[in-house]
Amino acid sequence: MQASLQQRLNAILDLIERALPNAEATDWSALAFRWRRHQAFGLSLGVLEAVQRIAHIEPDDLQHIDAQKQSLLANTEQFVRGLPANNVLMTGARGTGKSSLVRACLARFSAQGLRVIEVDKNDLTDLPEITRCVADRPERFVLFCDDLSFEEGEASYKALKAALDGSVAAPASNVLIYATSNRRHLMPEF
């Protein structure tokens, strides 16, 4: 009886293990990642998924946004060199090159250890978990959230605000947040 119960428990554990994402399987040789949530047994688990095909763009490919390009490239260079750098919010109309600027930074600085992690707005509540995943890595990570906007009371807004304003825990020195928005105001105004 005892052996049968042990076999059944082992079989159940094997099923659970196959269903869960393997956090140790992160391909750290990748230049870009996506933070994705997976459902398993009623739990939602976050994982870094390597992006295999990156939409490559060089800084020189971007025209007529020279001031913005120079500012972002300079900030990113400071970051990869381990010097003080700022989180960035880029605003403007669709198609003005905001997201392309982030990809251009990756193209320019990936050889110096820059990596990009794309984070969906709905997953901003996972910022502390994402930061923990990469905090001890030698690379420098830009957490990139594209097309950011919030409705009143959204938890993702509060999580982003906490990450930007700081908390009791020291921020990871190898993580910055770059975000884009097509809206002039990130939250509705009344």
N, CA and C atoms as a LAMMPS dump frame, in Angstrom:
ITEM: TIMESTEP
0
ITEM: NUMBER OF ATOMS
570
ITEM: BOX BOUNDS ff ff ff
-5.0000000000000000e+02 5.0000000000000000e+02
-5.0000000000000000e+02 5.0000000000000000e+02
-5.0000000000000000e+02 5.0000000000000000e+02
ITEM: ATOMS id mol type element x y z
1 1 1 N 0.828 -1.194 0
2 1 2 C 0 0 0
3 1 3 C 0.872 1.257 0
4 2 1 N 1.882 1.304 0.872
5 2 2 C 2.757 2.464 0.98
6 2 3 C 3.505 2.716 -0.322
7 3 1 N 4.004 1.67 -0.964
8 3 2 C 4.736 1.811 -2.223
9 3 3 C 3.816 2.343 -3.312
10 4 1 N 2.568 1.885 -3.354
11 4 2 C 1.606 2.341 -4.344
12 4 3 C 1.317 3.838 -4.173
13 5 1 N 1.141 4.275 -2.956
14 5 2 C 0.892 5.689 -2.677
15 5 3 C 2.101 6.527 -3.091
16 6 1 N 3.294 6.043 -2.805
17 6 2 C 4.516 6.75 -3.19
18 6 3 C 4.615 6.864 -4.711
19 7 1 N 4.276 5.803 -5.438
20 7 2 C 4.31 5.835 -6.9
21 7 3 C 3.313 6.852 -7.445
22 8 1 N 2.115 6.883 -6.867
23 8 2 C 1.102 7.838 -7.315
24 8 3 C 1.547 9.276 -7.059
25 9 1 N 2.12 9.514 -5.889
26 9 2 C 2.599 10.856 -5.573
27 9 3 C 3.732 11.277 -6.515
28 10 1 N 4.624 10.346 -6.813
29 10 2 C 5.707 10.641 -7.758
30 10 3 C 5.158 10.941 -9.143
31 11 1 N 4.143 10.217 -9.564
32 11 2 C 3.53 10.465 -10.874
33 11 3 C 2.881 11.845 -10.914
34 12 1 N 2.217 12.229 -9.835
35 12 2 C 1.585 13.556 -9.765
36 12 3 C 2.656 14.644 -9.793
37 13 1 N 3.718 14.455 -9.038
38 13 2 C 4.799 15.443 -9.029
39 13 3 C 5.445 15.568 -10.405
40 14 1 N 5.589 14.46 -11.109
41 14 2 C 6.135 14.5 -12.478
42 14 3 C 5.234 15.308 -13.401
43 15 1 N 3.92 15.115 -13.291
44 15 2 C 2.979 15.886 -14.097
45 15 3 C 3.076 17.382 -13.804
46 16 1 N 3.145 17.717 -12.537
47 16 2 C 3.249 19.122 -12.145
48 16 3 C 4.543 19.731 -12.677
49 17 1 N 5.628 19.014 -12.52
50 17 2 C 6.921 19.528 -12.969
51 17 3 C 6.937 19.779 -14.471
52 18 1 N 6.32 18.895 -15.26
53 18 2 C 6.272 19.091 -16.716
54 18 3 C 5.412 20.283 -17.099
55 19 1 N 4.401 20.585 -16.298
56 19 2 C 3.489 21.687 -16.61
57 19 3 C 4.055 23.052 -16.23
58 20 1 N 4.962 23.087 -15.268
59 20 2 C 5.509 24.359 -14.812
60 20 3 C 6.614 24.838 -15.738
61 21 1 N 6.704 26.159 -15.965
62 21 2 C 7.829 26.669 -16.754
63 21 3 C 9.127 26.501 -15.977
64 22 1 N 10.191 26.231 -16.678
65 22 2 C 11.482 25.998 -16.053
66 22 3 C 12.259 27.313 -15.992
67 23 1 N 12.322 27.934 -14.829
68 23 2 C 13.006 29.212 -14.663
69 23 3 C 14.504 29.086 -14.941
70 24 1 N 15.059 27.935 -14.695
71 24 2 C 16.488 27.734 -14.932
72 24 3 C 16.805 27.62 -16.412
73 25 1 N 15.788 27.51 -17.255
74 25 2 C 16.021 27.31 -18.683
75 25 3 C 16.148 28.626 -19.45
76 26 1 N 16.241 29.754 -18.756
77 26 2 C 16.385 31.032 -19.455
78 26 3 C 17.656 31.019 -20.287
79 27 1 N 17.521 31.363 -21.56
80 27 2 C 18.658 31.42 -22.478
81 27 3 C 19.339 32.778 -22.329
82 28 1 N 20.296 32.87 -21.427
83 28 2 C 20.944 34.144 -21.135
84 28 3 C 21.829 34.63 -22.261
85 29 1 N 22.038 33.836 -23.299
86 29 2 C 22.816 34.31 -24.444
87 29 3 C 21.974 35.205 -25.363
88 30 1 N 20.664 35.234 -25.153
89 30 2 C 19.781 36.068 -25.976
90 30 3 C 20.022 37.545 -25.679
91 31 1 N 19.698 38.389 -26.658
92 31 2 C 19.842 39.833 -26.494
93 31 3 C 18.557 40.484 -25.989
94 32 1 N 17.438 39.821 -26.232
95 32 2 C 16.146 40.383 -25.837
96 32 3 C 15.257 39.282 -25.275
97 33 1 N 14.352 39.695 -24.391
98 33 2 C 13.455 38.765 -23.717
99 33 3 C 12.062 39.371 -23.652
100 34 1 N 11.082 38.514 -23.453
101 34 2 C 9.718 38.935 -23.134
102 34 3 C 9.353 38.317 -21.79
103 35 1 N 8.71 39.105 -20.943
104 35 2 C 8.186 38.575 -19.688
105 35 3 C 6.795 38.065 -19.994
106 36 1 N 6.571 36.787 -19.774
107 36 2 C 5.276 36.18 -20.067
108 36 3 C 4.754 35.446 -18.856
109 37 1 N 3.445 35.491 -18.699
110 37 2 C 2.783 34.759 -17.618
111 37 3 C 2.196 33.493 -18.208
112 38 1 N 2.375 32.391 -17.505
113 38 2 C 1.833 31.091 -17.898
114 38 3 C 0.926 30.584 -16.79
115 39 1 N -0.152 29.956 -17.189
116 39 2 C -1.098 29.381 -16.228
117 39 3 C -0.787 27.893 -16.061
118 40 1 N -0.737 27.455 -14.82
119 40 2 C -0.525 26.034 -14.536
120 40 3 C -1.182 25.722 -13.193
121 41 1 N -2.128 24.818 -13.206
122 41 2 C -2.799 24.358 -11.99
123 41 3 C -3.4 25.516 -11.189
124 42 1 N -3.971 26.464 -11.917
125 42 2 C -4.618 27.593 -11.262
126 42 3 C -3.662 28.669 -10.785
127 43 1 N -2.377 28.497 -11.056
128 43 2 C -1.375 29.497 -10.688
129 43 3 C -0.919 30.24 -11.927
130 44 1 N -0.568 31.483 -11.763
131 44 2 C -0.009 32.276 -12.838
132 44 3 C 1.464 32.491 -12.532
133 45 1 N 2.329 31.986 -13.405
134 45 2 C 3.772 32.048 -13.175
135 45 3 C 4.44 32.872 -14.269
136 46 1 N 5.342 33.767 -13.867
137 46 2 C 6.057 34.589 -14.833
138 46 3 C 7.378 33.967 -15.229
139 47 1 N 7.727 34.12 -16.519
140 47 2 C 8.982 33.587 -17.029
141 47 3 C 9.575 34.548 -18.052
142 48 1 N 10.902 34.555 -18.115
143 48 2 C 11.593 35.293 -19.162
144 48 3 C 11.753 34.373 -20.364
145 49 1 N 11.197 34.795 -21.492
146 49 2 C 11.329 34.02 -22.73
147 49 3 C 12.271 34.756 -23.666
148 50 1 N 13.277 34.061 -24.158
149 50 2 C 14.224 34.67 -25.091
150 50 3 C 13.52 34.976 -26.411
151 51 1 N 13.824 36.128 -26.975
152 51 2 C 13.311 36.497 -28.299
153 51 3 C 14.336 36.01 -29.316
154 52 1 N 13.901 35.155 -30.197
155 52 2 C 14.825 34.557 -31.16
156 52 3 C 15.109 35.469 -32.355
157 53 1 N 14.073 36.172 -32.823
158 53 2 C 14.251 37.059 -33.983
159 53 3 C 13.925 38.49 -33.548
160 54 1 N 14.962 39.289 -33.455
161 54 2 C 14.812 40.672 -32.993
162 54 3 C 14.617 41.579 -34.198
163 55 1 N 13.69 42.528 -34.065
164 55 2 C 13.479 43.538 -35.1
165 55 3 C 14.662 44.514 -35.016
166 56 1 N 15.687 44.263 -35.813
167 56 2 C 16.954 44.996 -35.738
168 56 3 C 16.835 46.353 -36.436
169 57 1 N 17.31 47.374 -35.756
170 57 2 C 17.37 48.703 -36.361
171 57 3 C 18.59 49.421 -35.805
172 58 1 N 19.346 50.041 -36.675
173 58 2 C 20.537 50.791 -36.279
174 58 3 C 20.165 52.243 -35.998
175 59 1 N 20.87 52.899 -35.097
176 59 2 C 20.571 54.307 -34.819
177 59 3 C 20.596 55.185 -36.065
178 60 1 N 21.519 54.915 -36.979
179 60 2 C 21.605 55.742 -38.188
180 60 3 C 20.411 55.553 -39.12
181 61 1 N 19.637 54.484 -38.922
182 61 2 C 18.436 54.262 -39.734
183 61 3 C 17.317 55.226 -39.352
184 62 1 N 17.395 55.811 -38.17
185 62 2 C 16.338 56.703 -37.687
186 62 3 C 16.652 58.141 -38.092
187 63 1 N 15.756 58.744 -38.832
188 63 2 C 15.962 60.082 -39.378
189 63 3 C 15.034 61.101 -38.726
190 64 1 N 15.49 62.35 -38.649
191 64 2 C 14.693 63.504 -38.226
192 64 3 C 14.284 63.462 -36.753
193 65 1 N 14.976 62.696 -35.961
194 65 2 C 14.75 62.696 -34.504
195 65 3 C 16.105 62.731 -33.797
196 66 1 N 17.005 63.53 -34.345
197 66 2 C 18.394 63.525 -33.878
198 66 3 C 18.551 63.896 -32.408
199 67 1 N 17.827 64.897 -31.937
200 67 2 C 17.979 65.306 -30.531
201 67 3 C 17.519 64.193 -29.589
202 68 1 N 16.366 63.611 -29.889
203 68 2 C 15.847 62.523 -29.054
204 68 3 C 16.771 61.306 -29.105
205 69 1 N 17.268 61.011 -30.289
206 69 2 C 18.161 59.864 -30.468
207 69 3 C 19.444 60.059 -29.662
208 70 1 N 20.044 61.237 -29.76
209 70 2 C 21.29 61.498 -29.037
210 70 3 C 21.075 61.427 -27.53
211 71 1 N 19.962 61.959 -27.078
212 71 2 C 19.671 61.945 -25.641
213 71 3 C 19.512 60.52 -25.126
214 72 1 N 18.748 59.687 -25.841
215 72 2 C 18.537 58.309 -25.397
216 72 3 C 19.812 57.481 -25.514
217 73 1 N 20.565 57.657 -26.585
218 73 2 C 21.819 56.923 -26.735
219 73 3 C 22.815 57.315 -25.629
220 74 1 N 22.878 58.591 -25.297
221 74 2 C 23.793 59.039 -24.238
222 74 3 C 23.384 58.457 -22.89
223 75 1 N 22.086 58.465 -22.598
224 75 2 C 21.598 57.892 -21.337
225 75 3 C 21.909 56.397 -21.275
226 76 1 N 21.687 55.704 -22.381
227 76 2 C 21.921 54.258 -22.424
228 76 3 C 23.408 53.95 -22.308
229 77 1 N 24.247 54.774 -22.927
230 77 2 C 25.689 54.57 -22.802
231 77 3 C 26.139 54.739 -21.349
232 78 1 N 25.598 55.759 -20.669
233 78 2 C 25.9 55.935 -19.245
234 78 3 C 25.543 54.66 -18.479
235 79 1 N 24.369 54.117 -18.775
236 79 2 C 23.868 52.928 -18.085
237 79 3 C 24.782 51.73 -18.298
238 80 1 N 25.149 51.449 -19.558
239 80 2 C 25.978 50.253 -19.815
240 80 3 C 27.386 50.415 -19.248
241 81 1 N 27.824 51.645 -19.048
242 81 2 C 29.137 51.895 -18.454
243 81 3 C 29.09 51.862 -16.929
244 82 1 N 27.887 51.664 -16.363
245 82 2 C 27.755 51.594 -14.916
246 82 3 C 27.701 52.956 -14.256
247 83 1 N 27.444 53.99 -15.038
248 83 2 C 27.347 55.352 -14.521
249 83 3 C 25.884 55.698 -14.282
250 84 1 N 25.608 56.778 -13.561
251 84 2 C 24.206 57.149 -13.323
252 84 3 C 23.448 57.373 -14.637
253 85 1 N 22.239 56.83 -14.68
254 85 2 C 21.378 56.968 -15.861
255 85 3 C 19.936 57.058 -15.378
256 86 1 N 19.072 57.54 -16.248
257 86 2 C 17.677 57.783 -15.884
258 86 3 C 16.731 56.778 -16.534
259 87 1 N 15.641 56.494 -15.826
260 87 2 C 14.513 55.822 -16.464
261 87 3 C 13.96 56.804 -17.492
262 88 1 N 13.298 56.278 -18.537
263 88 2 C 12.882 57.138 -19.643
264 88 3 C 11.432 56.873 -20.013
265 89 1 N 10.687 57.954 -20.224
266 89 2 C 9.352 57.89 -20.81
267 89 3 C 9.376 58.708 -22.082
268 90 1 N 9.12 58.054 -23.216
269 90 2 C 9.06 58.742 -24.51
270 90 3 C 7.6 58.871 -24.918
271 91 1 N 7.182 60.093 -25.204
272 91 2 C 5.809 60.333 -25.634
273 91 3 C 5.816 60.919 -27.03
274 92 1 N 4.715 60.723 -27.726
275 92 2 C 4.574 61.274 -29.069
276 92 3 C 3.571 60.472 -29.865
277 93 1 N 3.271 60.981 -31.03
278 93 2 C 2.291 60.33 -31.9
279 93 3 C 2.812 58.98 -32.382
280 94 1 N 1.88 58.143 -32.818
281 94 2 C 2.25 56.84 -33.383
282 94 3 C 3.178 57.042 -34.58
283 95 1 N 4.142 56.121 -34.691
284 95 2 C 5.009 56.14 -35.867
285 95 3 C 6.127 57.159 -35.828
286 96 1 N 6.396 57.747 -34.677
287 96 2 C 7.459 58.749 -34.604
288 96 3 C 8.806 58.166 -34.192
289 97 1 N 8.876 56.857 -33.987
290 97 2 C 10.163 56.203 -33.744
291 97 3 C 10.498 55.902 -32.3
292 98 1 N 9.534 56.001 -31.399
293 98 2 C 9.812 55.774 -29.98
294 98 3 C 10.314 54.351 -29.725
295 99 1 N 9.577 53.363 -30.182
296 99 2 C 9.98 51.965 -29.976
297 99 3 C 11.242 51.638 -30.763
298 100 1 N 11.365 52.231 -31.933
299 100 2 C 12.558 52.003 -32.76
300 100 3 C 13.812 52.516 -32.059
301 101 1 N 13.683 53.595 -31.3
302 101 2 C 14.831 54.109 -30.554
303 101 3 C 15.34 53.088 -29.535
304 102 1 N 14.432 52.389 -28.894
305 102 2 C 14.84 51.374 -27.917
306 102 3 C 15.566 50.234 -28.635
307 103 1 N 15.031 49.803 -29.774
308 103 2 C 15.707 48.739 -30.539
309 103 3 C 17.065 49.212 -31.059
310 104 1 N 17.162 50.494 -31.414
311 104 2 C 18.442 51.042 -31.868
312 104 3 C 19.47 51.043 -30.728
313 105 1 N 19.023 51.322 -29.526
314 105 2 C 19.927 51.25 -28.361
315 105 3 C 20.446 49.83 -28.184
316 106 1 N 19.564 48.851 -28.343
317 106 2 C 19.986 47.458 -28.224
318 106 3 C 21.023 47.128 -29.294
319 107 1 N 20.78 47.568 -30.517
320 107 2 C 21.741 47.31 -31.604
321 107 3 C 23.097 47.954 -31.301
322 108 1 N 23.078 49.166 -30.764
323 108 2 C 24.316 49.896 -30.499
324 108 3 C 25.085 49.323 -29.309
325 109 1 N 24.369 48.888 -28.253
326 109 2 C 25.051 48.56 -26.996
327 109 3 C 24.972 47.094 -26.572
328 110 1 N 24.439 46.222 -27.396
329 110 2 C 24.342 44.812 -26.989
330 110 3 C 25.718 44.189 -26.772
331 111 1 N 26.704 44.608 -27.555
332 111 2 C 28.056 44.061 -27.386
333 111 3 C 28.663 44.465 -26.038
334 112 1 N 28.161 45.561 -25.447
335 112 2 C 28.636 45.995 -24.129
336 112 3 C 27.774 45.437 -23.007
337 113 1 N 26.861 44.517 -23.327
338 113 2 C 26.078 43.844 -22.291
339 113 3 C 24.654 44.327 -22.131
340 114 1 N 24.187 45.241 -22.989
341 114 2 C 22.801 45.693 -22.87
342 114 3 C 21.849 44.599 -23.344
343 115 1 N 20.782 44.395 -22.584
344 115 2 C 19.712 43.472 -22.938
345 115 3 C 18.394 44.197 -22.726
346 116 1 N 17.363 43.794 -23.471
347 116 2 C 16.04 44.401 -23.339
348 116 3 C 15.046 43.323 -22.93
349 117 1 N 14.208 43.663 -21.957
350 117 2 C 13.115 42.785 -21.541
351 117 3 C 11.818 43.527 -21.809
352 118 1 N 11.027 43.007 -22.727
353 118 2 C 9.734 43.61 -23.04
354 118 3 C 8.709 43.153 -22
355 119 1 N 8.044 44.13 -21.381
356 119 2 C 7.07 43.85 -20.337
357 119 3 C 5.741 44.478 -20.74
358 120 1 N 4.697 43.665 -20.803
359 120 2 C 3.364 44.175 -21.103
360 120 3 C 2.878 45.034 -19.945
361 121 1 N 2.097 46.052 -20.267
362 121 2 C 1.574 46.951 -19.237
363 121 3 C 0.864 46.188 -18.124
364 122 1 N 0.141 45.154 -18.479
365 122 2 C -0.608 44.385 -17.476
366 122 3 C 0.301 43.596 -16.539
367 123 1 N 1.555 43.417 -16.922
368 123 2 C 2.496 42.662 -16.1
369 123 3 C 3.446 43.553 -15.296
370 124 1 N 3.186 44.863 -15.276
371 124 2 C 4.056 45.763 -14.512
372 124 3 C 4.04 45.452 -13.018
373 125 1 N 2.996 44.794 -12.557
374 125 2 C 2.968 44.391 -11.15
375 125 3 C 4.066 43.373 -10.843
376 126 1 N 4.643 42.77 -11.888
377 126 2 C 5.722 41.791 -11.726
378 126 3 C 7.109 42.429 -11.706
379 127 1 N 7.199 43.746 -11.747
380 127 2 C 8.52 44.39 -11.801
381 127 3 C 9.471 43.919 -10.702
382 128 1 N 9.024 43.791 -9.451
383 128 2 C 9.965 43.284 -8.436
384 128 3 C 10.462 41.868 -8.748
385 129 1 N 9.571 41.027 -9.261
386 129 2 C 9.965 39.656 -9.601
387 129 3 C 10.943 39.639 -10.785
388 130 1 N 10.667 40.459 -11.789
389 130 2 C 11.558 40.535 -12.96
390 130 3 C 12.931 41.019 -12.517
391 131 1 N 12.938 42.051 -11.695
392 131 2 C 14.204 42.603 -11.212
393 131 3 C 14.991 41.557 -10.427
394 132 1 N 14.297 40.769 -9.596
395 132 2 C 14.98 39.695 -8.848
396 132 3 C 15.603 38.672 -9.796
397 133 1 N 14.93 38.387 -10.907
398 133 2 C 15.448 37.394 -11.864
399 133 3 C 16.78 37.82 -12.473
400 134 1 N 16.981 39.126 -12.638
401 134 2 C 18.167 39.609 -13.359
402 134 3 C 19.167 40.344 -12.466
403 135 1 N 18.835 40.554 -11.215
404 135 2 C 19.658 41.394 -10.332
405 135 3 C 21.104 40.926 -10.214
406 136 1 N 21.342 39.628 -10.231
407 136 2 C 22.702 39.116 -10.063
408 136 3 C 23.408 38.816 -11.382
409 137 1 N 22.777 39.179 -12.484
410 137 2 C 23.37 38.95 -13.804
411 137 3 C 24.38 40.058 -14.122
412 138 1 N 25.402 39.759 -14.929
413 138 2 C 26.38 40.797 -15.279
414 138 3 C 25.862 41.775 -16.348
415 139 1 N 24.829 41.388 -17.091
416 139 2 C 24.309 42.244 -18.149
417 139 3 C 23.563 43.443 -17.562
418 140 1 N 23.271 44.424 -18.402
419 140 2 C 22.486 45.596 -18.036
420 140 3 C 21.148 45.464 -18.753
421 141 1 N 20.04 45.565 -18.023
422 141 2 C 18.716 45.293 -18.576
423 141 3 C 17.845 46.546 -18.628
424 142 1 N 17.279 46.796 -19.807
425 142 2 C 16.252 47.809 -19.961
426 142 3 C 14.918 47.072 -19.965
427 143 1 N 14.069 47.38 -18.988
428 143 2 C 12.713 46.839 -18.977
429 143 3 C 11.889 47.782 -19.831
430 144 1 N 11.373 47.274 -20.947
431 144 2 C 10.726 48.105 -21.952
432 144 3 C 9.228 47.846 -21.992
433 145 1 N 8.454 48.89 -21.743
434 145 2 C 6.994 48.811 -21.806
435 145 3 C 6.521 49.746 -22.905
436 146 1 N 5.929 49.174 -23.937
437 146 2 C 5.501 49.939 -25.111
438 146 3 C 4.036 50.336 -24.984
439 147 1 N 3.74 51.545 -25.413
440 147 2 C 2.37 52.067 -25.48
441 147 3 C 1.697 52.078 -24.113
442 148 1 N 2.305 52.784 -23.203
443 148 2 C 1.866 52.836 -21.816
444 148 3 C 0.739 53.841 -21.627
445 149 1 N -0.294 53.437 -20.929
446 149 2 C -1.357 54.331 -20.455
447 149 3 C -2.103 53.579 -19.358
448 150 1 N -2.787 54.316 -18.513
449 150 2 C -3.446 53.698 -17.371
450 150 3 C -4.856 54.231 -17.208
451 151 1 N -5.692 53.411 -16.641
452 151 2 C -7.017 53.849 -16.191
453 151 3 C -6.916 54.078 -14.688
454 152 1 N -7.825 54.831 -14.134
455 152 2 C -7.767 55.168 -12.719
456 152 3 C -7.777 53.909 -11.846
457 153 1 N -6.863 53.86 -10.874
458 153 2 C -6.83 52.781 -9.901
459 153 3 C -6.164 51.496 -10.369
460 154 1 N -5.54 51.491 -11.54
461 154 2 C -4.9 50.263 -12.028
462 154 3 C -3.71 49.879 -11.155
463 155 1 N -3.604 48.6 -10.851
464 155 2 C -2.505 48.105 -10.012
465 155 3 C -1.16 48.272 -10.721
466 156 1 N -1.145 48.155 -12.049
467 156 2 C 0.115 48.277 -12.779
468 156 3 C 0.71 49.678 -12.639
469 157 1 N -0.152 50.701 -12.55
470 157 2 C 0.334 52.063 -12.338
471 157 3 C 1.044 52.169 -10.991
472 158 1 N 0.424 51.613 -9.975
473 158 2 C 1.011 51.675 -8.631
474 158 3 C 2.342 50.927 -8.583
475 159 1 N 2.427 49.799 -9.282
476 159 2 C 3.67 49.027 -9.301
477 159 3 C 4.78 49.8 -10.015
478 160 1 N 4.438 50.441 -11.127
479 160 2 C 5.432 51.235 -11.849
480 160 3 C 5.878 52.423 -11.005
481 161 1 N 4.943 53.077 -10.375
482 161 2 C 5.269 54.226 -9.518
483 161 3 C 6.2 53.796 -8.389
484 162 1 N 5.923 52.656 -7.768
485 162 2 C 6.788 52.157 -6.693
486 162 3 C 8.19 51.848 -7.222
487 163 1 N 8.274 51.283 -8.419
488 163 2 C 9.578 50.961 -8.996
489 163 3 C 10.365 52.235 -9.312
490 164 1 N 9.675 53.269 -9.772
491 164 2 C 10.348 54.513 -10.139
492 164 3 C 10.676 55.375 -8.92
493 165 1 N 9.754 55.422 -7.96
494 165 2 C 9.956 56.264 -6.779
495 165 3 C 10.858 55.607 -5.744
496 166 1 N 10.971 54.301 -5.823
497 166 2 C 11.798 53.583 -4.87
498 166 3 C 10.97 53.038 -3.726
499 167 1 N 11.569 52.155 -2.999
500 167 2 C 10.943 51.563 -1.831
501 167 3 C 12.043 51.329 -0.811
502 168 1 N 11.767 50.539 0.178
503 168 2 C 12.772 50.24 1.195
504 168 3 C 13.935 49.474 0.568
505 169 1 N 13.625 48.578 -0.369
506 169 2 C 14.667 47.796 -1.037
507 169 3 C 15.414 48.669 -2.035
508 170 1 N 16.708 48.519 -2.103
509 170 2 C 17.519 49.264 -3.072
510 170 3 C 17.221 48.753 -4.478
511 171 1 N 17.147 49.647 -5.457
512 171 2 C 16.897 49.193 -6.819
513 171 3 C 18.114 48.444 -7.367
514 172 1 N 17.876 47.537 -8.292
515 172 2 C 18.983 46.816 -8.918
516 172 3 C 19.759 47.794 -9.795
517 173 1 N 21.061 47.801 -9.675
518 173 2 C 21.883 48.755 -10.424
519 173 3 C 21.983 48.391 -11.902
520 174 1 N 21.535 47.197 -12.26
521 174 2 C 21.633 46.773 -13.656
522 174 3 C 20.283 46.808 -14.37
523 175 1 N 19.332 47.591 -13.855
524 175 2 C 17.99 47.653 -14.442
525 175 3 C 17.543 49.104 -14.582
526 176 1 N 17.048 49.445 -15.783
527 176 2 C 16.376 50.718 -16.038
528 176 3 C 15.035 50.426 -16.682
529 177 1 N 14.128 51.387 -16.607
530 177 2 C 12.824 51.247 -17.25
531 177 3 C 12.724 52.268 -18.368
532 178 1 N 12.424 51.791 -19.581
533 178 2 C 12.13 52.656 -20.722
534 178 3 C 10.692 52.36 -21.12
535 179 1 N 9.905 53.395 -21.291
536 179 2 C 8.504 53.218 -21.679
537 179 3 C 8.152 54.214 -22.77
538 180 1 N 7.172 53.84 -23.581
539 180 2 C 6.653 54.746 -24.606
540 180 3 C 5.165 54.934 -24.373
541 181 1 N 4.65 56.071 -24.835
542 181 2 C 3.216 56.316 -24.757
543 181 3 C 2.798 57.194 -25.923
544 182 1 N 1.658 56.864 -26.496
545 182 2 C 1.088 57.68 -27.563
546 182 3 C 0.173 58.76 -27.002
547 183 1 N -0.066 58.697 -25.71
548 183 2 C -0.952 59.66 -25.068
549 183 3 C -0.16 60.754 -24.386
550 184 1 N -0.733 61.939 -24.392
551 184 2 C -0.083 63.051 -23.726
552 184 3 C -0.148 62.882 -22.213
553 185 1 N -1.243 62.308 -21.724
554 185 2 C -1.413 62.062 -20.295
555 185 3 C -1.526 60.554 -20.078
556 186 1 N -0.721 60.012 -19.166
557 186 2 C -0.734 58.576 -18.919
558 186 3 C -1.996 58.105 -18.211
559 187 1 N -2.658 59.04 -17.5
560 187 2 C -3.888 58.713 -16.79
561 187 3 C -4.963 59.697 -17.218
562 188 1 N -6.227 59.294 -17.176
563 188 2 C -7.3 60.211 -17.533
564 188 3 C -7.311 61.433 -16.607
565 189 1 N -7.589 62.594 -17.199
566 189 2 C -7.684 63.819 -16.406
567 189 3 C -9.135 64.194 -16.248
568 190 1 N -9.47 64.684 -15.076
569 190 2 C -10.86 65.108 -14.807
570 190 3 C -10.879 66.582 -14.485
